[in-house]
Amino acid sequence: MTLGERIKVIREKRGWSQNELSRRSGVRQALISELESGKKHNTTGVALKRLALTLGVTVDYLVGMYAEDESELLPAGVATVGA
């Protein structure tokens, strides 16, 4: 899952529009849109911190530092230990 996908999933779980997330976080709505649509794949640390704080998650989660499951950690076709 990409940064933009994570932002969108959490934003929608909160029931917020991009404009609402922008208003609450102080991050431009255009940047949120670019991230969610995949036009941009990263942003500054300041914007990441604001988004994470507003969404109630860590920056590590937003950038995918820790995968939700093992399939995000390994390239396609690589078997896991014990599989």
C-alpha positions in Angstrom: 0.0 0.0 0.0 1.4 3.4 -0.9 1.5 6.6 1.2 -1.4 8.0 -0.7 -3.5 4.9 -0.3 -2.9 4.8 3.5 -3.9 8.4 3.8 -7.1 7.9 1.8 -8.1 4.7 3.7 -7.7 6.4 7.1 -9.3 9.7 5.9 -12.3 7.8 4.6 -12.6 5.7 7.8 -12.8 9.1 9.7 -15.5 10.2 7.2 -13.5 13.2 6.2 -13.2 14.8 2.7 -9.8 15.9 1.5 -10.9 19.5 2.3 -11.6 18.5 5.9 -8.3 16.7 6.3 -6.6 19.8 4.8 -8.4 22.1 7.2 -7.6 20.0 10.3 -4.0 19.3 9.4 -2.9 22.5 7.7 -1.7 20.5 4.7 -2.8 21.8 1.3 -5.7 19.9 -0.2 -3.9 19.8 -3.6 -1.0 17.9 -2.0 -3.4 15.4 -0.3 -5.1 14.9 -3.7 -1.7 14.4 -5.5 -0.6 11.9 -2.9 -3.9 10.0 -2.9 -4.1 9.9 -6.8 -0.5 8.8 -7.1 0.7 11.9 -8.9 3.2 12.4 -6.0 4.7 9.6 -4.1 6.3 11.5 -1.2 6.3 14.8 0.6 8.2 16.7 3.3 8.6 15.6 6.9 6.5 18.5 8.1 3.5 17.5 6.0 3.9 13.8 7.0 4.0 14.8 10.7 0.9 16.9 10.4 -1.0 14.3 8.5 0.0 11.5 10.9 -0.9 13.5 13.9 -4.3 14.5 12.5 -5.1 11.0 11.3 -4.0 9.5 14.6 -1.3 7.3 13.2 2.5 7.3 13.2 4.7 8.7 10.4 6.2 5.2 10.2 2.8 3.7 9.4 2.1 6.3 6.7 5.3 5.7 4.9 5.0 1.9 5.2 7.9 1.4 7.5 6.2 -1.6 9.0 4.0 -3.7 6.7 0.6 -4.9 7.7 1.4 -8.4 6.6 4.4 -10.3 5.3 3.3 -10.0 1.7 4.3 -6.3 1.7 7.8 -7.2 3.0 8.8 -9.7 0.3 9.1 -9.4 -3.5 6.4 -11.3 -5.4 7.2 -15.0 -5.6 9.4 -15.2 -2.6 8.2 -17.8 -0.1 8.1 -17.1 3.7 9.8 -19.3 6.3 7.6 -22.2 7.1 5.4 -21.7 4.0 
